Amino acid sequence: MSELTVGTRYAKSLIDLAQEQNSVDVIKGDMDLFIHTLKASPELKAVLSNPIIAHSKKTKILDAVFLGKVNKVTIAFFKLMVDKGRGEVLYTTAHEYINQFNIKKHITKAKVTSATELSAVNKATLAAEVQKAVGGTVELEAKVDASLIGGFVLTVGDRQVDTSIAASLKKLKKEFAEKVIQ
């Protein structure tokens, strides 16, 4: 079974438990902290994934890093995963929990990459347009990539709108090349 499938199943179980405990939002925050911590410390991620390291050692490390910072349900879930030999899927499970949380709360993630920094008004307008199209709440992440020359690339889920000058020039170059070949 793939890591994503296993992570999705554990995340589903955790979100169901969180609903029973009325702590869905709190545990979402814990998962954000967990992901941020593992991104900042690849060593911790490697330790959790390493099958040679004893489960007891991993749970002590999790206690040292997260005890008092996360909900008791979260730390118990981490320990259960490690005890079951599933430490390697904790990171994927945390991502999947956030994905399922976003689905339940009707939150859509969108990413816009532009040639220059977008103003707050432009970001708000773009977020409002995406929200009108997809419904729910939109969380817009903005990045800058000067290689786009101008315009922007908007990604929402598996859809992408590319209005960049770089893409237009690439398309034009391709069209010219096809006409020359014929």
GUBA-460995 format. One record per residue: x negated, y, z of N, C-alpha, C, O in turn; residue number from 1. Coordinates in Angstrom, 3 decimals, padded with zeros to 6 digits. Layout:
    neast   nnorth      nup   caeast  canorth     caup    ceast   cnorth      cup    oeast   onorth      oup  nr
        X        Y        Z        X        Y        Z        X        Y        Z        X        Y        Z NUM
...
This chain:
    neast   nnorth      nup   caeast  canorth     caup    ceast   cnorth      cup    oeast   onorth      oup  nr
 -000.842 -001.175  000.000  000.000  000.000  000.000 -000.893  001.246  000.000 -001.907  001.284  000.697   1
 -000.522  002.240 -000.765 -001.367  003.431 -000.869 -001.302  004.266  000.418 -000.346  004.184  001.189   2
 -002.328  005.054  000.616 -002.412  005.913  001.794 -001.240  006.887  001.838 -000.708  007.175  002.910   3
 -000.837  007.394  000.673  000.286  008.332  000.602  001.590  007.663  001.025  002.381  008.259  001.756   4
  001.819  006.445  000.578  003.033  005.713  000.945  003.086  005.474  002.445  004.117  005.685  003.084   5
  001.967  005.034  002.997  001.901  004.764  004.439  002.089  006.072  005.214  002.847  006.123  006.183   6
  001.395  007.125  004.779  001.510  008.420  005.441  002.928  008.971  005.404  003.399  009.565  006.373   7
  003.601  008.768  004.279  004.983  009.233  004.132  005.904  008.495  005.098  006.779  009.104  005.714   8
  005.713  007.197  005.229  006.552  006.412  006.145  006.349  006.832  007.596  007.315  006.986  008.344   9
  005.087  007.016  007.995  004.823  007.452  009.361  005.362  008.868  009.588  005.902  009.157  010.656  10
  005.223  009.741  008.609  005.734  011.105  008.737  007.247  011.101  008.898  007.790  011.870  009.692  11
  007.930  010.238  008.148  009.385  010.113  008.255  009.763  009.675  009.665  010.695  010.218  010.258  12
  009.045  008.698  010.198  009.314  008.235  011.564  009.088  009.356  012.569  009.880  009.540  013.494  13
  008.004  010.103  012.385  007.691  011.187  013.311  008.732  012.301  013.238  009.119  012.849  014.270  14
  009.187  012.639  012.046  010.174  013.715  011.933  011.513  013.266  012.523  012.235  014.080  013.098  15
  011.850  011.983  012.387  013.066  011.463  013.017  012.957  011.542  014.540  013.903  011.949  015.214  16
  011.810  011.154  015.075  011.576  011.243  016.517  011.617  012.699  016.980  012.186  013.012  018.026  17
  011.017  013.570  016.202  010.996  014.991  016.547  012.414  015.566  016.588  012.716  016.403  017.438  18
  013.274  015.127  015.685  014.664  015.582  015.696  015.368  015.116  016.965  016.124  015.876  017.570  19
  015.127  013.882  017.368  015.719  013.372  018.606  015.237  014.173  019.812  015.994  014.396  020.756  20
  013.985  014.603  019.779  013.374  015.333  020.886  013.593  016.850  020.773  013.150  017.604  021.640  21
  014.267  017.294  019.719  014.460  018.733  019.443  013.127  019.487  019.411  012.996  020.568  019.986  22
  012.152  018.899  018.735  010.828  019.523  018.677  010.252  019.505  017.265  009.035  019.436  017.090  23
  011.122  019.565  016.261  010.673  019.516  014.871  009.729  020.682  014.559  008.677  020.487  013.950  24
  010.110  021.900  014.982  009.291  023.082  014.703  007.967  023.043  015.461  006.925  023.409  014.918  25
  008.012  022.602  016.707  006.795  022.536  017.523  005.805  021.548  016.918  004.612  021.836  016.823  26
  006.302  020.387  016.512  005.418  019.368  015.940  004.893  019.821  014.577  003.775  019.471  014.200  27
  005.682  020.589  013.842  005.180  021.150  012.570  003.964  022.033  012.846  002.971  021.986  012.121  28
  004.058  022.841  013.907  002.913  023.670  014.308  001.712  022.825  014.698  000.571  023.165  014.389  29
  001.986  021.704  015.390  000.908  020.782  015.768  000.234  020.198  014.528 -000.989  020.066  014.487  30
  001.028  019.853  013.525  000.476  019.287  012.291 -000.359  020.330  011.542 -001.393  020.004  010.958  31
  000.101  021.588  011.563 -000.693  022.670  010.965 -002.042  022.790  011.667 -003.081  022.913  011.018  32
 -002.016  022.752  013.000 -003.254  022.824  013.790 -004.156  021.628  013.482 -005.364  021.791  013.312  33
 -003.583  020.441  013.410 -004.345  019.226  013.127 -005.044  019.322  011.766 -006.234  019.031  011.646  34
 -004.285  019.734  010.743 -004.854  019.853  009.398 -005.962  020.900  009.385 -007.028  020.678  008.810  35
 -005.705  022.040  010.022 -006.708  023.107  010.079 -007.976  022.621  010.787 -009.090  022.913  010.354  36
 -007.793  021.884  011.867 -008.938  021.372  012.630 -009.754  020.377  011.798 -010.984  020.434  011.793  37
 -009.073  019.471  011.097 -009.783  018.493  010.280 -010.469  019.133  009.078 -011.534  018.678  008.659  38
 -009.870  020.185  008.519 -010.537  020.902  007.421 -011.789  021.608  007.928 -012.800  021.678  007.229  39
 -011.713  022.130  009.147 -012.856  022.835  009.729 -013.936  021.868  010.216 -015.101  022.246  010.338  40
 -013.551  020.627  010.491 -014.497  019.642  011.015 -014.405  018.334  010.229 -013.704  017.407  010.635  41
 -015.120  018.267  009.100 -015.103  017.025  008.331 -015.640  015.829  009.131 -015.326  014.678  008.828  42
 -016.454  016.120  010.154 -016.985  015.044  010.994 -015.850  014.355  011.744 -015.825  013.129  011.854  43
 -014.907  015.152  012.264 -013.768  014.581  012.985 -012.926  013.719  012.049 -012.484  012.632  012.422  44
 -012.711  014.208  010.842 -011.946  013.437  009.858 -012.665  012.120  009.553 -012.025  011.077  009.420  45
 -013.990  012.168  009.442 -014.776  010.965  009.161 -014.697  009.975  010.321 -014.606  008.767  010.103  46
 -014.729  010.480  011.548 -014.643  009.606  012.727 -013.290  008.905  012.758 -013.224  007.699  012.998  47
 -012.216  009.643  012.520 -010.880  009.047  012.552 -010.697  008.005  011.453 -009.953  007.039  011.625  48
 -011.368  008.198  010.336 -011.237  007.277  009.205 -012.159  006.065  009.303 -011.955  005.073  008.603  49
 -013.152  006.137  010.152 -014.166  005.087  010.233 -013.643  003.867  010.999 -013.339  003.968  012.187  50
 -013.538  002.719  010.328 -013.011  001.521  011.006 -013.995  000.910  012.013 -013.601  000.083  012.836  51
 -015.241  001.301  011.953 -016.253  000.737  012.857 -016.151  001.346  014.251 -016.462  000.681  015.239  52
 -015.722  002.593  014.340 -015.621  003.274  015.631 -014.416  002.721  016.398 -013.323  002.587  015.848  53
 -014.634  002.408  017.661 -013.605  001.793  018.505 -012.395  002.713  018.661 -012.525  003.937  018.707  54
 -011.218  002.094  018.742 -009.975  002.863  018.906 -010.014  003.700  020.185 -009.546  004.838  020.201  55
 -010.570  003.134  021.249 -010.634  003.852  022.528 -011.476  005.120  022.403 -011.148  006.152  022.989  56
 -012.554  005.036  021.641 -013.422  006.205  021.423 -012.662  007.275  020.639 -012.762  008.464  020.944  57
 -011.902  006.849  019.627 -011.118  007.803  018.824 -010.054  008.488  019.665 -009.846  009.694  019.536  58
 -009.376  007.732  020.529 -008.330  008.352  021.362 -008.934  009.324  022.365 -008.322  010.345  022.679  59
 -010.124  009.023  022.871 -010.805  009.963  023.782 -011.154  011.249  023.048 -011.025  012.343  023.598  60
 -011.592  011.111  021.817 -011.931  012.290  021.007 -010.672  013.119  020.733 -010.693  014.345  020.837  61
 -009.576  012.438  020.382 -008.309  013.150  020.142 -007.846  013.877  021.403 -007.374  015.011  021.328  62
 -007.982  013.223  022.570 -007.630  013.876  023.832 -008.494  015.112  024.058 -007.988  016.172  024.427  63
 -009.792  014.971  023.837 -010.709  016.082  024.070 -010.395  017.275  023.164 -010.499  018.426  023.587  64
 -010.017  016.997  021.935 -009.778  018.075  020.975 -008.366  018.651  021.091 -008.188  019.865  021.000  65
 -007.354  017.789  021.292 -005.970  018.244  021.163 -005.143  018.254  022.443 -004.106  018.917  022.476  66
 -005.549  017.556  023.493 -004.744  017.493  024.712 -004.567  018.900  025.297 -005.542  019.625  025.493  67
 -003.350  019.265  025.564 -003.050  020.599  026.086 -002.798  021.624  025.005 -002.294  022.712  025.285  68
 -003.143  021.289  023.765 -002.941  022.208  022.640 -001.753  021.806  021.781 -001.206  022.619  021.035  69
 -001.356  020.530  021.896 -000.241  020.029  021.097  000.801  019.399  022.011  000.530  019.110  023.177  70
  001.976  019.194  021.476  003.089  018.586  022.180  002.724  017.162  022.600  001.938  016.493  021.929  71
  003.302  016.704  023.716  003.011  015.349  024.207  003.437  014.278  023.207  002.814  013.219  023.130  72
  004.500  014.547  022.436  004.941  013.598  021.402  003.869  013.479  020.318  003.587  012.387  019.824  73
  003.282  014.609  019.959  002.253  014.620  018.915  001.027  013.827  019.338  000.533  012.989  018.583  74
  000.536  014.088  020.543 -000.671  013.384  020.997 -000.379  011.888  021.164 -001.241  011.057  020.879  75
  000.821  011.542  021.622  001.191  010.126  021.741  001.258  009.474  020.362  000.864  008.320  020.194  76
  001.759  010.218  019.378  001.828  009.707  018.007  000.423  009.480  017.448  000.159  008.450  016.828  77
 -000.481  010.447  017.670 -001.864  010.289  017.209 -002.480  009.019  017.805 -003.111  008.231  017.099  78
 -002.287  008.836  019.102 -002.873  007.678  019.777 -002.266  006.371  019.251 -002.977  005.386  019.055  79
 -000.963  006.371  019.029 -000.299  005.185  018.487 -000.862  004.833  017.113 -001.132  003.667  016.825  80
 -001.036  005.843  016.274 -001.595  005.618  014.930 -003.002  005.020  015.031 -003.334  004.078  014.312  81
 -003.809  005.563  015.913 -005.176  005.057  016.071 -005.153  003.630  016.615 -005.895  002.770  016.139  82
 -004.304  003.377  017.609 -004.207  002.028  018.185 -003.743  001.003  017.155 -004.126 -000.164  017.239  83
 -002.932  001.409  016.194 -002.459  000.523  015.130 -003.479  000.403  013.996 -003.228 -000.278  013.002  84
 -004.631  001.066  014.148 -005.661  001.002  013.110 -005.340  001.882  011.914 -005.793  001.597  010.806  85
 -004.577  002.934  012.110 -004.165  003.813  011.020 -004.756  005.220  011.151 -004.166  006.185  010.665  86
 -005.892  005.341  011.790 -006.542  006.644  011.943 -006.859  007.300  010.616 -006.864  008.526  010.507  87
 -007.123  006.483  009.605 -007.494  007.029  008.293 -006.321  007.713  007.594 -006.533  008.497  006.669  88
 -005.090  007.433  008.016 -003.942  008.068  007.360 -003.349  009.216  008.187 -002.319  009.775  007.809  89
 -003.977  009.569  009.294 -003.462  010.677  010.108 -003.394  011.976  009.319 -002.405  012.704  009.403  90
 -004.430  012.268  008.560 -004.479  013.518  007.786 -003.354  013.541  006.746 -002.651  014.543  006.611  91
 -003.186  012.454  006.023 -002.127  012.350  005.015 -000.756  012.432  005.680  000.154  013.074  005.157  92
 -000.612  011.785  006.829  000.657  011.811  007.556  001.005  013.235  007.978  002.164  013.644  007.899  93
  000.009  013.984  008.421  000.258  015.378  008.825  000.739  016.199  007.632  001.674  016.989  007.761  94
  000.108  016.020  006.476  000.545  016.725  005.259  001.976  016.323  004.883  002.797  017.171  004.533  95
  002.257  015.043  004.958  003.589  014.565  004.599  004.649  015.044  005.583  005.786  015.302  005.189  96
  004.288  015.165  006.857  005.228  015.713  007.841  005.609  017.142  007.439  006.782  017.514  007.466  97
  004.612  017.923  007.071  004.873  019.311  006.660  005.724  019.342  005.398  006.631  020.167  005.289  98
  005.449  018.457  004.443  006.268  018.388  003.227  007.719  018.066  003.561  008.635  018.700  003.037  99
  007.931  017.083  004.432  009.291  016.704  004.807  009.972  017.800  005.626  011.177  018.017  005.497 100
  009.209  018.480  006.457  009.727  019.621  007.215  010.226  020.699  006.248  011.317  021.245  006.410 101
  009.398  020.991  005.238  009.770  022.013  004.251  011.032  021.623  003.487  011.867  022.478  003.191 102
  011.174  020.351  003.169  012.381  019.879  002.474  013.603  020.065  003.373  014.637  020.558  002.924 103
  013.482  019.671  004.633  014.610  019.788  005.569  015.009  021.244  005.793  016.193  021.554  005.932 104
  014.018  022.138  005.829  014.281  023.556  006.095  014.484  024.364  004.812  014.641  025.584  004.864 105
  014.481  023.691  003.668  014.652  024.335  002.352  013.594  025.421  002.130  013.907  026.546  001.742 106
  012.348  025.055  002.383  011.219  025.957  002.170  010.482  025.493  000.925  010.104  024.328  000.809 107
  010.280  026.428 -000.013  009.557  026.122 -001.241  008.215  026.837 -001.206  008.138  028.029 -000.911 108
  007.159  026.090 -001.513  005.815  026.672 -001.591  005.575  027.117 -003.028  005.820  026.365 -003.972 109
  005.099  028.331 -003.181  004.755  028.850 -004.504  003.365  029.459 -004.414  002.964  029.992 -003.380 110
  002.643  029.368 -005.520  001.287  029.923 -005.553  001.176  030.802 -006.782  001.529  030.390 -007.887 111
  000.689  032.004 -006.585  000.469  032.904 -007.702 -001.013  033.260 -007.727 -001.601  033.628 -006.710 112
 -001.596  033.141 -008.909 -002.987  033.527 -009.108 -002.969  034.653 -010.125 -002.420  034.512 -011.218 113
 -003.579  035.776 -009.753 -003.571  036.941 -010.631 -004.986  037.440 -010.849 -005.910  037.087 -010.117 114
 -005.138  038.271 -011.874 -006.457  038.797 -012.209 -006.937  039.812 -011.164 -008.135  039.937 -010.908 115
 -005.988  040.530 -010.569 -006.308  041.490 -009.512 -005.366  041.256 -008.335 -004.369  040.544 -008.454 116
 -005.691  041.856 -007.217 -004.873  041.713 -006.017 -003.479  042.274 -006.266 -003.335  043.391 -006.763 117
 -002.449  041.496 -005.921 -001.075  041.962 -006.064 -000.705  042.841 -004.878 -001.132  042.600 -003.749 118
  000.092  043.855 -005.152  000.563  044.720 -004.071  001.620  043.973 -003.269  002.162  042.966 -003.726 119
  001.909  044.468 -002.080  002.929  043.852 -001.232  004.290  043.888 -001.928  005.080  042.953 -001.802 120
  004.559  044.961 -002.657  005.825  045.088 -003.382  005.913  044.037 -004.486  006.953  043.402 -004.658 121
  004.815  043.852 -005.240  004.800  042.840 -006.303  004.995  041.432 -005.738  005.727  040.624 -006.311 122
  004.334  041.141 -004.606  004.483  039.828 -003.978  005.925  039.612 -003.538  006.494  038.542 -003.753 123
  006.509  040.628 -002.923  007.894  040.518 -002.452  008.857  040.332 -003.620  009.791  039.534 -003.536 124
  008.633  041.067 -004.712  009.488  040.944 -005.900  009.371  039.548 -006.496  010.376  038.924 -006.837 125
  008.147  039.066 -006.620  007.920  037.733 -007.174  008.551  036.660 -006.289  009.191  035.738 -006.795 126
  008.376  036.774 -004.974  008.965  035.817 -004.038  010.493  035.846 -004.133  011.138  034.800 -004.074 127
  011.066  037.033 -004.279  012.523  037.161 -004.399  013.026  036.502 -005.685  014.070  035.849 -005.679 128
  012.287  036.670 -006.785  012.679  036.047 -008.053  012.616  034.526 -007.966  013.505  033.832 -008.459 129
  011.565  034.015 -007.339  011.437  032.567 -007.174  012.552  032.057 -006.269  013.148  031.013 -006.535 130
  012.829  032.794 -005.207  013.885  032.400 -004.272  015.235  032.362 -004.971  016.042  031.465 -004.727 131
  015.479  033.335 -005.840  016.737  033.367 -006.586  016.845  032.136 -007.498  017.931  031.588 -007.686 132
  015.720  031.716 -008.056  015.719  030.581 -008.979  015.846  029.234 -008.269  016.530  028.339 -008.765 133
  015.196  029.081 -007.117  015.166  027.774 -006.462  016.030  027.692 -005.207  016.351  026.592 -004.757 134
  016.409  028.824 -004.639  017.187  028.831 -003.402  016.298  028.592 -002.199  015.109  028.314 -002.351 135
  016.856  028.695 -001.018  016.099  028.483  000.205  015.110  029.600  000.462  015.274  030.719 -000.023 136
  014.088  029.285  001.225  013.043  030.236  001.576  011.807  029.943  000.736  011.492  028.785  000.461 137
  011.115  030.993  000.334  009.912  030.825 -000.474  008.709  031.335  000.311  008.719  032.451  000.831 138
  007.672  030.504  000.389  006.393  030.917  000.966  005.427  031.084 -000.194  005.046  030.115 -000.851 139
  005.041  032.325 -000.434  004.193  032.641 -001.588  002.749  032.819 -001.142  002.444  033.621 -000.260 140
  001.870  032.050 -001.775  000.428  032.164 -001.525 -000.173  032.885 -002.721  000.029  032.475 -003.864 141
 -000.902  033.944 -002.463 -001.488  034.726 -003.552 -003.005  034.572 -003.563 -003.660  034.633 -002.522 142
 -003.551  034.370 -004.769 -004.999  034.262 -004.959 -005.403  035.181 -006.103 -004.574  035.575 -006.923 143
 -006.673  035.511 -006.146 -007.205  036.346 -007.214 -008.236  035.547 -008.002 -009.113  034.903 -007.427 144
 -008.115  035.601 -009.344 -009.072  034.961 -010.243 -009.310  035.920 -011.402 -008.498  036.014 -012.322 145
 -010.420  036.624 -011.346 -010.720  037.649 -012.351 -010.849  037.075 -013.763 -010.714  037.810 -014.740 146
 -011.109  035.773 -013.879 -011.261  035.162 -015.201 -009.947  035.145 -015.994 -009.955  034.877 -017.196 147
 -008.833  035.427 -015.337 -007.546  035.496 -016.040 -007.439  036.754 -016.910 -006.578  036.837 -017.786 148
 -008.309  037.721 -016.666 -008.394  038.991 -017.379 -007.199  039.890 -017.033 -007.393  041.052 -016.673 149
 -005.998  039.384 -017.136 -004.786  040.132 -016.799 -003.643  039.151 -016.669 -003.778  037.989 -017.052 150
 -002.507  039.606 -016.129 -001.351  038.734 -015.959 -001.492  037.859 -014.735 -002.274  038.159 -013.833 151
 -000.722  036.759 -014.704 -000.745  035.864 -013.552 -000.327  034.452 -013.957  000.231  034.227 -015.031 152
 -000.619  033.509 -013.058 -000.179  032.124 -013.203  000.629  031.816 -011.944  000.112  031.898 -010.829 153
  001.900  031.460 -012.131  002.787  031.134 -011.022  003.052  029.636 -011.034  003.454  029.076 -012.053 154
  002.821  028.986 -009.884  003.064  027.555 -009.757  004.080  027.335 -008.639  003.876  027.758 -007.501 155
  005.171  026.670 -008.984  006.210  026.314 -008.017  006.485  024.830 -008.206  007.055  024.413 -009.214 156
  006.070  024.041 -007.221  006.225  022.588 -007.351  005.398  022.094 -008.525  004.191  022.330 -008.578 157
  006.040  021.406 -009.470  005.324  020.897 -010.632  005.526  021.782 -011.862  005.161  021.395 -012.972 158
  006.096  022.950 -011.669  006.301  023.887 -012.777  005.279  025.010 -012.716  004.862  025.441 -011.641 159
  004.887  025.473 -013.894  003.885  026.532 -013.968  004.248  027.510 -015.068  004.617  027.118 -016.176 160
  004.137  028.797 -014.741  004.340  029.866 -015.714  003.013  030.600 -015.836  002.504  031.147 -014.857 161
  002.454  030.610 -017.045  001.145  031.231 -017.271  001.315  032.428 -018.193  001.519  032.272 -019.397 162
  001.227  033.628 -017.616  001.329  034.862 -018.409 -000.028  035.556 -018.512 -000.099  036.741 -018.837 163
 -001.093  034.827 -018.239 -002.419  035.444 -018.222 -002.916  035.738 -019.637 -002.560  035.059 -020.600 164
 -003.738  036.761 -019.724 -004.343  037.131 -021.007 -005.301  036.037 -021.461 -005.409  035.752 -022.653 165
 -006.001  035.422 -020.497 -006.935  034.346 -020.836 -006.199  033.201 -021.539 -006.711  032.650 -022.513 166
 -005.018  032.842 -021.063 -004.248  031.768 -021.689 -003.770  032.185 -023.076 -003.773  031.383 -024.009 167
 -003.363  033.438 -023.202 -002.914  033.938 -024.506 -004.058  033.920 -025.519 -003.865  033.549 -026.677 168
 -005.254  034.326 -025.073 -006.417  034.315 -025.963 -006.795  032.884 -026.358 -007.156  032.628 -027.506 169
 -006.711  031.970 -025.418 -007.017  030.567 -025.699 -006.031  030.004 -026.729 -006.429  029.291 -027.650 170
 -004.763  030.325 -026.569 -003.727  029.872 -027.503 -003.972  030.468 -028.888 -003.859  029.769 -029.894 171
 -004.303  031.742 -028.940 -004.578  032.417 -030.202 -005.795  031.796 -030.892 -005.782  031.582 -032.105 172
 -006.833  031.511 -030.127 -008.038  030.874 -030.667 -007.709  029.507 -031.265 -008.200  029.151 -032.337 173
 -006.872  028.749 -030.559 -006.465  027.431 -031.035 -005.676  027.553 -032.353 -005.900  026.784 -033.287 174
 -004.771  028.504 -032.418 -003.964  028.714 -033.620 -004.859  029.098 -034.802 -004.666  028.610 -035.915 175
 -005.836  029.972 -034.555 -006.763  030.363 -035.627 -007.561  029.158 -036.115 -007.750  028.972 -037.317 176
 -008.030  028.335 -035.161 -008.815  027.161 -035.523 -007.996  026.181 -036.356 -008.521  025.581 -037.293 177
 -006.740  026.014 -036.034 -005.874  025.106 -036.784 -005.636  025.638 -038.203 -005.590  024.853 -039.150 178
 -005.487  026.936 -038.361 -005.241  027.532 -039.677 -006.495  027.441 -040.550 -006.395  027.255 -041.763 179
 -007.671  027.573 -039.939 -008.929  027.501 -040.688 -009.150  026.075 -041.186 -009.616  025.876 -042.308 180
 -008.815  025.074 -040.353 -008.999  023.684 -040.715 -008.104  023.292 -041.881 -008.518  022.489 -042.717 181
 -006.910  023.824 -041.963 -005.961  023.447 -043.005 -006.336  024.026 -044.304 -005.644  023.810 -045.299 182
